[in-house]
C-alpha cells in the first residue's frame, strides 16, 4: 500500500510535468491541496526574475512550507523562472509587415518589440499595447481636410487635395510627408500673369500665408487626432486586456476544475486501494482465525490422545496394584493361618486392610468402567458425525444427479420441440399422380367386364 509521502511525491511530480512549475522548498508531509494565491500572500520568496509574477499553485506541507509555484513572465522574457531573454524579432512572433523595422525590448509596448510607427508621419500604432502600424485616414479625421471646395484623397502615410480648376488648369496640393505651399508651386510666368490681374495678384500674395496657416492648423489637428486616436486605442487595449483577463480567468477556472476532477479521481483511487487493502486484511484475519481454530482443534485432539494414553497407563498401574494387593493379602492370610492364635489382632487388621484395598480396587474398576463407557460414547458420537457427513454428501450427490437428469430431460424436450417445429415447418409432399383407369366394357358373348 502506498504511503502518504509517496502519494504526495507522485502528485508533485505529475503537477511539475504538466505545468513546468518551480519547486521552492520543503519535502511534502501531507496530501497536496490546491491554492490560488500570490507568493506575497503566502509569504514566499519570489524566485521569478526580470519582473515575473510569482503564483503558488500547489502546497503539500504547512502554510510556511509551500511546495510548488509558477512564474508568469513578461512578453520580453521566458523560462521557468523568466531567466531567458526573448527576441520576438527573430523567433517569428513579431508581426510588423513589409517595409517596417522590428525593434526588440521596446519600452513603448507590452509585446516586447516595436515596429517604428513614430518614425514616419501619417502612421500610428494599432493600440498602445499593440506595436503594429496602421495608416491615418486624414480625410476622415480632419474634416474638412481641403478648403475652397478641394477634394481630399487619402494616401499611404499622407493625403492630397484635388483643387478646383482655375483657368482650365487643375492643381494638386500634396500634404503629408512632403508639405508644399502655394508659393512653391508658383513660377515666374504664373507670377507675371497674376500681376496683370489684381485678383490673381492678391491670391498669389495671400496664398503662401494661407498655406502656412493651413499647414500649421493641419499639424495641430493631426496632433489632436493622434492623441484622441491613442486614447481610443488605449481604451480598446484596456477592453481587450480585460477580455483577455476574463478569458484567462475562465481558462484558469476550467483548468482548476480539471485539476480538481483529477484530484477527486486520485482520491477515489486511493480510497479504492485502501478498501482493497482493508478487504485483504479482513480476509487474512479470517484465514488466521480459521487457522487458529484448526490449531485449537488439533490441540484438543492431541490432549484427548494424551488423556487416553494416561488412562491406559492408569489401568495398567491399577491392575498391577490389584495384583500386588492380592499377593500381599495371600501372604498375610498365610501368615495369619500360621499365627492364627498368636496374632488374631494382626489378622483382623489385615482383613480390614484387605477390605479397604478391595474397596479401592472396586472403585478403581468402577472408574475404569465409567471411563470406558465415556470413551465408547465419544467414539459413537464421532461415528455418528461421520455418518451424518456421509449422508449429507450422498444427499447432495443425489440432488446433483436429479438436477442433471432434470436438465437432460429439459434438453431432450427442447430437442423434441425443435424437431417437431422443423417437421411442422417442412412442406408435405404432394401425392403421386395416378393415371386414369381405362373404361370397362362388358363382353356380349361371355358377359364378363373387360378393361380396354
C-alpha positions, 0 to 999 in steps of 0.5 A: 500500500502506498504511503502518504509521502509517496502519494504526495511525491507522485502528485508533485511530480505529475503537477511539475510535468504538466505545468513546468512549475518551480519547486521552492522548498520543503519535502511534502508531509501531507496530501497536496491541496490546491491554492490560488494565491500570490507568493506575497500572500503566502509569504514566499520568496519570489524566485521569478526574475526580470519582473515575473509574477510569482503564483503558488499553485500547489502546497503539500506541507504547512502554510510556511512550507509551500511546495510548488509555484509558477512564474508568469513572465513578461512578453520580453522574457521566458523560462521557468523562472523568466531567466531567458531573454526573448527576441520576438524579432527573430523567433517569428512572433513579431508581426510588423509587415513589409517595409517596417523595422522590428525593434526588440525590448521596446519600452513603448509596448507590452509585446516586447518589440516595436515596429517604428510607427513614430518614425514616419508621419501619417502612421500610428500604432494599432493600440498602445499595447499593440506595436503594429502600424496602421495608416491615418485616414486624414480625410476622415479625421480632419474634416474638412481636410481641403478648403475652397471646395478641394477634394481630399484623397487619402494616401499611404502615410499622407493625403492630397487635395484635388483643387478646383480648376482655375483657368482650365488648369487643375492643381494638386496640393500634396500634404503629408510627408512632403508639405508644399505651399502655394508659393512653391508651386508658383513660377515666374510666368504664373507670377507675371500673369497674376500681376496683370490681374489684381485678383490673381495678384492678391491670391498669389500674395495671400496664398503662401500665408494661407498655406502656412496657416493651413499647414500649421492648423493641419499639424495641430489637428493631426496632433489632436487626432493622434492623441484622441486616436491613442486614447481610443486605442488605449481604451480598446487595449484596456477592453481587450486586456480585460477580455483577455483577463476574463478569458484567462480567468475562465481558462484558469477556472476550467483548468482548476476544475480539471485539476480538481476532477483529477484530484477527486479521481486520485482520491477515489483511487486511493480510497479504492486501494485502501478498501482493497487493502482493508478487504485483504486484511479482513480476509487474512484475519479470517484465514488466521482465525480459521487457522487458529481454530484448526490449531485449537482443534488439533490441540484438543485432539492431541490432549484427548490422545494424551488423556487416553494414553494416561488412562491406559497407563492408569489401568495398567498401574491399577491392575498391577496394584490389584495384583500386588494387593492380592499377593500381599493379602495371600501372604498375610492370610498365610501368615495369619493361618500360621499365627492364627492364635498368636496374632488374631489382632494382626489378622483382623487388621489385615482383613480390614486392610484387605477390605479397604484395598478391595474397596479401592480396587472396586472403585478403581474398576468402577472408574475404569468402567465409567471411563470406558463407557465415556470413551465408547460414547465419544467414539459413537458420537464421532461415528455418528458425525461421520455418518451424518457427513456421509449422508449429507454428501450422498444427499447432495450427490443425489440432488446433483444427479436429479438436477442433471437428469432434470436438465437432460430431460429439459434438453431432450424436450427442447430437442423434441420441440425443435424437431417437431417445429422443423417437421411442422415447418417442412412442406408435405409432399404432394401425392403421386399422380395416378393415371386414369383407369381405362373404361370397362366394357362388358363382353356380349358373348361371355358377359364378363367386364373387360378393361380396354 
